[in-house]
Amino acid sequence: MNGDYEWFIKANLEEYSGKWIAIVDKHVIASSENVKNVLKKVNEEYPNTIPFITKVPEKILMVV
């Protein structure tokens, strides 16, 4: 899982902005605006996997 976290930090995931995602072996295997939907898909399609689950931050415009 550590490799998945490092990949998450460096990856361009703007298409998932504001969504929950599940990552396994440096691949997004599920995404949704609702974490329960992500967990359901992971449990149904990848029952023997422990994914890295996180919410992708939304882009924030900072004016200085």
Secondary structure, 3 states (H helix, E strand, C coil): CHHHHHHHHHCCCHHHCCCEEEEECCEEEEEECCHHHHHHHHHHHCCCCCCEEEECCCCCCCCC
